[in-house]
Amino acid sequence: MSRGIASNRHHKKRLKDRRKNDIFYHEEFSLNKHIITPTLCSCVVCGNPRKYYGNSKSSKTIQELRFEQPEEE
């Protein structure tokens, strides 16, 4: 079921109002681009850890590490 045009406009306006005060937003960047891609970079801190650490233990999420731990009774 598709949303209507009014719904899409509402959500775009909502995100614009919310992201105007974002710490990553600067005036030299388009606000419309910032709605779609809110972060400026994909460095080690901001990006996906698997891109930098491969499939090692340090690249796994907290949820994956908890799942692999044996249950303690």
N, C-alpha and C positions, 0 to 999 in steps of 0.2 A: 504494500500500500504506500503510495507516494505522498509526501507532504505537499501542501499547497505552496504557491508562491509567497503568500503572506507569511506562512510559517518560516520559510527560508529567509525572508527579509527580516523577520523578527529576530531570528537567531544570529544573523550577521550583525545586526545593530547591537544586540546584546553583547556579542564578543568584542565589537569595536569599543563600546563603552567600558568594558571590563579591562581590555588590554591597553587602553590609553595610558593607564597608570602603572603598567608593567615595567619592571626594572630593565628588561631587555629591549624595550621599544625606544627608538631614537627618531627624531624628526626627519633625518635624512632617508630613512627607510619608509616604504609605503605601508600605511596601516593595513591595507587589504592583504599585502603579502605577510604581514605579521600575524594576521588572523589564521592564515593557513599554516605557516611555519613559525611558531612563537619563539623558538630559540635561535640565536645568531650563529652558533657553531655546533660542531659535532666532535668536540675534543674528548679527552678521556673522562672528564667530569660530566659533561653533558650527553655524550653519545652512548651507544650500545657497548657494554663491556666485552661482548663476544668479538667485536670487531678488533679490539686491541689485545685481548688476552686469549683468544681462541676458545677451545672447549675445556680449559683448565678449571680447577676448582674455584679460582678467584673470579671467573667469568660467570659463575652460576648465580642466580637470584637467591634471595633469602628463602623464598618458598621452595625452590628446588633443593636447597641444602637441608631444609627441615624434612622434606619428603624422604631424602636418602638416609637420614639418621635412624638408627634402630630405636624402636619404642622402648622407653624405660618404664618399668612397672614399679 
